[in-house]
Amino acid sequence: MNILAIGCHPDDLEIACFGTLARYVKEGHKVVACHVTNGDLGHVEIPPKELALIRNNEAEEAAKVIGAEAITLDASDLSVNSMDEVMNKEMVRIIREVKPDLIITHPAQDYMRDHVEAGLMAFRSSFQASVIQKYPEYKNPAAVVPVYYMDTLAGVDFIPTEYVDISEEIELKLEALACHKSQIDWMREHDGIDFIDFVRTCSKFRGLQCGVPYAEGFRICKTWPRLTTKRLLP
């Protein structure tokens, strides 16, 4: 299968679903990790242009850890708008190129607008990508496919309906997350937050819910024609 994971910022996918993406790769599937923004506003001291380059490089390194491909829409932080024509057009192009069998993205109840808008963009653009007269310059329309919503940060207000056992992938997930040094180091040194431990704890908590050491939780998008009887998660 072709798996397209659409996160808002570099590191969002690593936090919420990289264990699952690593399992897909191990099982022989192609995984594309797309971040909508370049993370340019995510640091107090590093200026935006410099930080954007750093964070994109970190995302590429993280993807390599699990054998995935990293791509970006290169939008600025706090500018994500699911109704923006330019952003939607670029997302449609990506979806038609990847031809995903399923999409993983942010849920509607996530903690910041950028995340919510990225999830809405994934939903809207994946339908637009099926309409040949919408952006006809990007040929070969894509099918409307199932969308799975990944966990919120710390699991707040998110009750999974499906779980993926990532017990064998947890260290790989954390190794990929550690590639985002511009974020991990800053939070440890200036905010006193060990974010690697934070994410490990969240994965352990989801594991406790489904009877395994570590897990990631998901909810399927319940709209026609995206529902399926098949088990598409690993």
Order of alpha helices (4+ residues) and beta strands (2+ residues): beta-alpha-alpha-beta-alpha-beta-alpha-beta-alpha-beta-beta-alpha-alpha-alpha-beta
